[in-house]
Amino acid sequence: MVYDASLRYTIGIALFASIGTFLFGYDGGIVTTTIAHQSWVEYMGNPSNGLTGAISATYIAGEVLGSITQIFVADQLGRIRFLEICCVIVTVGCTLQAAAINIGMLLGGRAIAGFAVGGLSCTIPIYVIEISPPKYRGLIGGISGLGMAVGTMSSNWVGFACGFAPYGALQWRLPLGLQIPFGVILFCGLVTFMPHSPRQLIVKGKVDEARALFLRIRTAGLDVSSDDFHDSQAYHEILEEFSLMRAQLQFEKERELSYRDIFKIYRRRVLVSISVQVLTSLTGINVIQYYQTKLYKSLGITSQTGLCLAAVWGTVAVISNVIAVYFLPDRWGRRKMLLTGVGCVILTEIYAAVMQHQFQNTDNKIGKAFAILGIYLFAVAYYGMINSVTWLYGAEILPMAIRNRVMGTAAACHYIVNVGLTEAGPSAFANIKENYYYVFVGCCSLYFVGIYLWYPETKQKTLEEIAAAFGDKVVEVGANEMAAEELAMEGGAKAGLEKANHIERA
């Protein structure tokens, strides 16, 4: 099939775009090792539990503002242009963090970086799914989630390695500074070779440019000027997909929708998109990820060993994510993965709570090892089954006309919930200890029922065909429309690559 020929090109674009979600994971995860360094604690004047929680919460608050900003400006600027602006802002924020001379400067840098990452983490999944072929959208869309996991793992290993540096600010400044180049690298790719979303070009009325670019993306590695190509199944697949895409987007574009209209017409799709983003917070992932070094310390583990365990935890998460993204979303499906992931999270958090309760204040090293195992099992369940599909699923179920606005809203809800849970983390673990896990167990139990009843399957469907799974109208393309599109595609097929290379950047 044609998708097999273009798969390598599209995966390459998705991998490069995932630098943005890598920053999300790295900048969010680096606080885990930063607050664990005694040199940082002393340099910042021994901050209280509340102020330590603010290091993470301020960052997430910035993400909330970034996702809200995306709602109002990203559609006007375009996917590429908005991402470029976010790259500039995140570079400024990361620089301030690395150069911080007091807690206030550090908090300011994290708020600015969080603002940019909030925009990046919303827009990149949207961008990636809009250029992905239906057959492999689970794999390609899952790469953005994988970027987050790789960023978290990298931050943990860097933090651990820098623990061997001479005692002082270098131990925590270097890990914060290493993230600065990534925003610059992503910016350079965005202004040079990253393609626009053909779907967004259609919405803007640039149909000829969208057709040429769509052809380029779908036919990378094929000779589009040959007669054999025009007689092939690949050509007819491209024609059919683009025709349906254009008709559906033009149908949706005819209606100017207010937020009230959006919730009235697309209520189920909106609520599922928002709820699947909030799910990621209510599993407890950020609390466990940010404060696992404190959990290890409560089990009597030294600081440096705790940093090593956090790094290995991140590695387990990435391995689980890679295996799951490659094999499951396009074969097993998003719905089954979410149900399995939530079920496993419930079991592993109950296990972790019981083990910590039994062995936290004992000298039983084997028992403490089993308590740590619970945190690792959680990483496998969350990153393997949930992180692989949540951002993908939340974006793909939305129609183009509202995708950006609702994804921004969903991300804002995700971050707002995270602010409360993360800020409460140090105090909760100090006061109710392992019982904090049961808060997440209760939330995930409710989600299991909700996913089973209201989340439809989307694998192998085009973004436009997904509407039928929610009972919404899918525009039928008649023979006359297909014939007209074929004539237009004929000219585009012969000159598509040349034309696509000269598309005016929106």
C-alpha positions in Angstrom: 0.0 0.0 0.0 1.0 3.6 -0.4 1.2 4.1 3.3 4.1 1.6 3.5 6.1 3.8 1.0 5.6 7.0 2.9 5.8 5.6 6.4 9.5 6.3 6.9 9.1 10.0 5.9 6.1 10.6 8.2 7.8 8.8 11.1 10.8 11.0 10.6 8.7 14.2 10.7 6.9 12.8 13.9 10.2 12.0 15.6 11.6 15.5 14.9 8.3 17.1 16.1 8.5 15.0 19.3 11.5 17.2 20.4 8.7 19.4 21.7 7.2 16.7 23.8 10.7 15.6 24.8 11.1 19.1 26.4 7.7 18.5 28.1 9.1 15.3 29.7 12.6 16.6 30.4 11.7 20.0 31.9 8.9 18.4 33.9 11.0 15.5 35.1 14.2 17.3 35.9 12.6 18.7 39.1 12.6 15.1 40.4 16.4 15.1 40.6 16.9 18.8 41.2 15.0 18.8 44.5 16.8 15.7 45.6 20.3 17.3 45.5 21.3 18.5 48.9 23.4 21.2 47.2 20.2 22.6 45.7 18.4 22.5 49.0 21.1 24.5 50.7 21.6 27.0 47.9 17.9 27.8 47.9 17.7 28.2 51.7 16.1 24.9 52.7 12.7 25.5 51.1 9.6 24.2 52.9 7.4 21.4 51.6 4.9 24.0 50.2 7.7 25.9 48.4 9.2 22.6 47.1 5.7 21.7 45.7 5.6 25.2 44.1 8.6 24.2 41.9 6.4 21.8 40.1 3.1 23.6 40.5 4.3 26.8 39.1 5.5 25.0 36.0 2.2 23.3 35.6 0.4 26.7 36.1 2.5 28.0 33.2 1.3 25.0 31.1 -2.3 26.0 31.9 -1.7 29.5 30.5 0.1 28.1 27.5 -2.8 25.8 26.6 -5.3 28.5 27.1 -3.3 30.8 24.8 -3.3 28.1 22.2 -7.1 28.1 22.2 -7.2 31.7 21.0 -4.2 32.1 18.7 -3.0 28.8 17.3 -5.6 28.5 14.6 -4.9 32.0 13.4 -1.1 31.6 13.4 -1.1 28.0 12.1 0.5 24.9 13.6 4.0 25.7 12.4 4.1 29.3 13.3 2.7 28.8 16.8 5.2 26.0 17.5 8.0 28.4 16.4 6.9 31.0 19.0 6.7 28.3 21.7 10.3 27.3 20.9 11.6 30.8 21.5 9.7 31.1 24.8 10.8 27.7 26.1 14.5 28.6 25.4 14.1 31.8 27.5 12.5 29.9 30.3 15.1 27.1 30.4 17.9 29.7 30.4 16.4 31.4 33.4 16.2 28.1 35.3 19.8 27.2 34.6 21.0 30.7 35.7 18.7 31.0 38.7 20.4 32.7 41.7 17.4 32.4 44.0 14.1 30.5 44.3 12.1 33.3 42.8 14.2 33.3 39.6 13.8 29.6 39.4 10.1 29.8 39.8 9.9 32.5 37.1 11.9 30.4 34.6 9.7 27.3 35.3 6.5 29.4 34.7 7.8 30.7 31.4 9.0 27.3 30.2 5.8 25.8 31.4 3.8 28.3 29.3 5.7 27.3 26.1 5.6 23.6 26.9 1.8 23.9 27.5 1.5 25.0 23.9 3.9 22.5 22.5 2.4 19.5 24.2 -1.1 20.4 22.9 -0.2 21.3 19.3 2.3 18.6 18.5 -0.1 15.7 18.9 -2.6 17.6 16.7 0.0 18.3 14.1 1.2 14.7 14.0 -2.2 13.0 13.7 -3.1 15.4 10.9 -0.3 14.3 8.7 -0.5 10.6 9.6 -2.1 7.9 7.4 -5.0 6.1 9.1 -3.3 2.7 9.0 -0.3 3.9 11.1 -1.8 6.8 13.0 -1.5 4.9 16.3 2.2 4.3 15.8 3.0 7.8 14.4 0.7 9.6 16.8 2.1 7.6 19.7 5.5 9.0 19.1 4.5 12.3 20.7 3.7 10.5 23.9 7.0 8.5 23.6 8.8 11.8 23.4 7.5 12.7 26.9 8.7 9.4 28.3 12.2 9.8 26.7 12.4 13.3 28.1 11.6 12.1 31.6 14.1 9.2 31.4 16.8 11.5 30.1 16.2 14.0 32.9 16.5 11.2 35.5 19.8 9.9 34.1 21.3 13.3 33.7 20.3 14.2 37.3 21.8 11.0 38.6 25.1 11.4 36.7 25.4 15.0 37.9 25.2 13.8 41.4 28.8 12.6 41.0 29.9 16.1 40.1 31.8 18.1 42.8 29.4 19.3 45.5 27.8 22.6 44.5 25.5 24.3 42.1 27.0 22.4 39.1 25.1 19.3 40.2 21.7 20.9 39.4 22.6 23.8 37.1 24.0 21.5 34.4 20.9 19.3 34.1 18.7 22.4 33.8 21.0 23.9 31.2 21.2 20.9 29.0 17.6 21.4 27.8 18.3 24.8 26.3 19.5 23.5 22.8 16.4 21.5 22.1 14.1 24.4 21.6 16.7 25.9 19.2 16.9 22.7 17.2 13.2 22.3 16.9 12.9 26.0 15.8 15.4 25.4 13.0 13.5 22.4 11.7 10.2 24.3 11.8 11.4 27.2 9.7 13.1 25.0 7.2 11.7 21.5 6.3 8.7 20.7 8.5 5.5 20.5 6.3 2.3 22.3 7.2 -0.8 20.3 8.0 -2.8 19.8 4.7 -6.0 19.8 6.7 -5.3 23.3 8.0 -4.4 24.5 4.6 -7.8 23.3 3.4 -9.6 25.1 6.2 -7.7 28.3 5.2 -8.9 27.9 1.6 -5.6 26.8 0.2 -6.9 23.7 -1.4 -4.3 23.4 -4.3 -1.4 23.8 -1.8 -3.0 21.3 0.5 -3.4 18.8 -2.4 0.2 19.2 -3.4 1.5 18.8 0.2 -0.8 15.9 0.9 0.6 14.2 -2.2 4.1 14.8 -1.0 3.5 13.4 2.4 1.6 10.3 1.1 4.0 9.5 -1.8 7.4 10.0 -0.3 9.7 7.5 -2.1 7.3 6.9 -5.0 7.6 8.1 -8.6 4.4 10.1 -8.8 4.9 11.1 -12.5 4.7 7.6 -13.9 1.7 6.2 -15.6 1.8 3.1 -13.4 1.3 5.3 -10.4 -2.0 6.7 -11.7 -3.3 3.2 -12.4 -2.2 1.9 -9.0 -4.3 1.2 -5.9 -2.0 3.7 -4.1 -3.2 6.5 -6.3 -6.9 5.7 -5.7 -6.3 5.5 -1.9 -4.8 9.0 -2.0 -7.6 10.3 -4.1 -10.3 8.8 -1.9 -8.7 10.0 1.4 -8.2 13.5 0.1 -11.7 13.7 -1.4 -13.3 12.7 1.9 -11.0 15.0 3.8 -11.8 18.0 1.7 -15.6 17.4 1.6 -15.8 16.8 5.4 -13.7 19.8 6.3 -15.6 22.1 4.0 -18.9 20.9 5.5 -17.6 21.6 9.0 -16.2 24.9 8.0 -19.6 26.2 6.9 -20.7 26.4 10.5 -19.2 29.1 12.8 -19.3 27.5 16.2 -19.3 29.2 19.5 -18.3 27.3 22.6 -22.0 26.9 23.4 -22.5 25.4 19.9 -19.5 23.1 20.3 -20.8 21.6 23.5 -24.3 21.3 22.1 -23.4 19.6 18.7 -20.3 17.7 19.7 -20.9 17.1 23.4 -19.8 13.5 23.6 -16.6 14.0 21.6 -15.7 17.1 23.6 -16.3 15.4 27.0 -14.3 12.3 26.0 -11.4 14.4 24.8 -11.3 16.4 28.0 -11.8 13.4 30.2 -9.0 11.4 28.6 -6.6 14.2 29.3 -7.7 14.6 32.9 -7.3 10.8 33.2 -3.5 11.1 32.9 -3.4 13.4 35.9 -5.8 11.2 38.0 -3.6 8.1 37.6 -1.1 9.9 39.9 1.6 9.8 37.4 3.0 13.3 38.0 2.9 12.9 41.8 4.8 9.6 41.6 7.2 10.9 38.9 8.0 14.1 40.7 8.3 12.8 44.2 9.5 9.3 43.8 12.9 10.2 45.3 11.1 11.3 48.4 9.3 7.9 48.4 12.6 6.1 48.2 14.0 8.2 51.0 11.0 7.3 53.2 12.0 3.6 52.6 15.5 4.4 54.0 17.3 4.6 50.6 20.2 7.1 50.3 19.9 10.2 48.0 22.3 9.0 45.3 20.7 5.5 45.2 17.3 7.1 45.0 18.4 9.1 41.9 19.7 5.9 40.3 16.3 4.2 41.0 14.5 7.1 39.5 16.7 6.9 36.3 16.0 3.1 36.0 12.3 3.8 36.6 12.4 6.2 33.6 14.2 3.6 31.5 11.5 1.0 32.3 8.9 3.6 31.3 10.5 4.2 27.9 11.0 0.5 27.1 7.3 -0.1 28.0 6.2 2.8 25.8 8.3 1.8 22.8 7.0 -1.7 22.8 3.4 -0.7 23.3 3.5 2.1 20.6 5.0 -0.3 18.0 2.7 -3.2 18.5 -0.6 -2.2 20.1 -2.5 1.1 19.0 -3.0 0.1 15.4 -3.5 -3.6 16.1 -5.2 -3.9 19.5 -6.9 -0.5 19.5 -7.0 2.6 21.7 -10.0 1.5 23.8 -8.6 -1.9 24.8 -5.3 -0.2 25.8 -7.0 2.4 28.0 -9.1 -0.2 29.7 -6.2 -2.5 30.3 -4.0 0.4 31.4 -6.5 1.8 33.9 -7.1 -1.7 35.3 -3.4 -2.3 35.8 -2.9 1.1 37.4 -5.6 0.3 40.0 -4.0 -3.0 40.9 -0.4 -1.7 41.0 -1.3 1.3 43.2 -3.1 -0.9 45.6 -0.1 -3.2 45.7 2.3 -0.2 46.2 0.2 1.2 49.0 0.0 -2.1 50.8 3.8 -2.8 50.5 4.7 0.7 51.7 2.4 0.4 54.6 3.9 -2.9 55.6 7.6 -2.2 55.2 8.2 1.5 55.2 9.2 1.7 58.9 10.9 -1.7 59.1 14.4 -3.0 58.5 13.1 -5.6 56.0 15.2 -5.0 52.9 13.3 -7.6 50.8 10.0 -6.1 51.8 11.2 -2.6 50.8 12.4 -4.0 47.5 8.9 -5.3 46.9 7.5 -1.8 47.8 9.8 -0.3 45.1 8.6 -2.9 42.7 5.1 -1.5 42.9 6.3 1.9 41.7 8.1 0.2 38.7 5.0 -1.9 37.9 3.0 1.4 37.8 5.5 2.8 35.2 4.9 -0.3 33.0 1.1 0.0 33.2 1.0 3.8 32.7 3.6 4.3 30.0 2.8 1.1 28.2 -1.0 1.4 28.0 -2.1 5.0 28.9 0.7 7.4 27.8 0.9 5.6 24.5 -2.6 6.7 23.4 -4.1 9.5 25.6 -2.8 12.5 23.6 -3.4 10.7 20.4 -6.9 9.7 21.2 -7.9 13.1 22.7 -6.9 14.8 19.4 -8.1 12.3 16.8 -11.7 12.1 18.0 -12.3 15.8 17.5 -13.4 17.4 14.2 -11.0 19.8 12.5 -13.2 22.8 13.1 -12.9 22.5 16.9 -9.8 20.4 17.4 -7.4 23.1 18.4 -9.9 24.9 20.8 -11.0 21.7 22.5 -7.5 20.3 22.8 -6.4 23.5 24.4 -9.3 23.3 26.8 -8.6 19.6 27.5 -4.9 20.3 28.2 -5.8 23.2 30.5 -8.1 20.9 32.5 -5.3 18.3 32.6 -2.8 20.9 34.0 -5.2 22.4 36.4 -5.9 19.1 38.0 -2.1 18.5 38.0 -1.5 21.8 39.9 -3.6 20.7 42.8 -2.4 17.1 43.0 1.3 18.1 42.6 1.2 21.0 45.1 -0.4 18.6 47.6 2.1 15.9 47.0 4.8 16.6 49.6 2.3 17.4 52.3 0.1 14.4 51.4 3.0 12.0 51.6 4.1 13.5 54.8 0.7 13.3 56.5 -1.4 10.4 55.0 1.6 8.7 53.5 0.8 5.7 51.2 -2.9 6.3 51.6 -2.5 9.1 48.9 -2.5 6.2 46.4 -6.1 5.4 47.2 -7.2 8.8 45.9 -6.0 7.7 42.5 -7.4 4.2 42.8 -10.8 5.6 43.4 -10.6 8.0 40.4 -9.3 5.3 38.1 -12.1 2.9 39.2 -14.7 5.4 38.0 -12.7 5.9 34.8 -12.7 2.2 34.0 -16.5 2.3 33.9 -16.6 5.5 31.9 -14.2 4.2 29.2 -16.1 1.0 28.9 -19.4 2.8 28.4 -18.5 5.9 26.4 -15.1 5.6 24.6 -15.5 4.2 21.0 -12.7 2.6 19.0 -10.9 4.7 16.4 -8.1 2.5 15.0 -7.7 2.3 11.2 -10.2 5.1 10.6 -9.5 8.4 8.9 -9.9 11.5 11.1 -13.0 12.3 9.1 -14.5 8.8 9.4 -14.2 8.9 13.2 -17.3 11.1 13.2 -19.5 8.1 12.5 -18.3 6.4 15.7 -19.9 9.2 17.7 -23.1 9.3 15.6 -22.1 12.5 13.7 -22.5 13.0 10.0 -19.8 11.9 7.6 -20.1 13.6 4.2 -20.6 11.2 1.3 -18.5 12.0 -1.8 -20.4 11.4 -5.1 -19.1 10.2 -8.4 -19.0 13.8 -9.9 -16.9 15.1 -6.9 -14.5 12.1 -7.2 -14.1 12.7 -10.9 -13.4 16.4 -10.4 -10.9 15.6 -7.7 -9.2 13.0 -9.9 -8.6 15.7 -12.6 -7.1 18.0 -10.0 -5.0 15.2 -8.5 -3.7 14.3 -12.0 -2.1 17.6 -12.3 -0.9 17.6 -8.7 0.6 14.1 -9.1 2.9 15.2 -11.9 4.1 18.4 -10.3 3.2 17.8 -6.7 6.7 17.5 -5.3 7.9 20.6 -7.0 4.9 22.6 -6.0 4.9 21.4 -2.4 8.5 22.6 -2.0 7.4 26.1 -2.9 4.3 26.3 -0.6 4.0 29.7 1.1 4.5 29.1 4.8 1.3 30.1 6.5 
